[in-house]
Amino acid sequence: MTEETGPGTDKGKETRLFLFLVICLFPLLSVAIVGGYGFIVWMYQLMVGPPGPPS
């Protein structure tokens, strides 16, 4: 049995990788980045206080 490495198999792998990136990885990564930023801001405001003029 020989393994095919023609353009058809590469195209299929490339399509599956693209779909994985677009459907799974990029949305999860963006949610994690935005959530992480929100968590950092929340912790900062817990320690320093909310923004605004000093009272």
Secondary structure, 3 states (H helix, E strand, C coil): CCCCCCHHHHHHHHHHHHHHHHHHHHHHHHHHHHHHHHHHHHHHHHHHCCCCCCC
